[in-house]
Amino acid sequence: MGKRKKKFDCVQMKNSIQKELMREYRSRKAEFTSYADFLSATADESEEIRTFCDKVAKAKTVA
């Protein structure tokens, strides 16, 4: 069985996302005490991330 051609590069995607987050943090730096606070606030603003975190929390209580 041969290798399947990947449709995207995970490392490239991660680097791109991190670069965009840092760009946003630099433009909003005055609103936060640290980069960690920025990441936490950004995650709290995202419905998709909140839904994911809820699923993870429920899975932890069931296991």
ABEGO torsion letter per residue (X at the ends): XBBBBBABBAAAAAAAAAAAAAAAAAAAAAABABAAAAAAAAAAABAAAAAAAAAAAAAAAAX
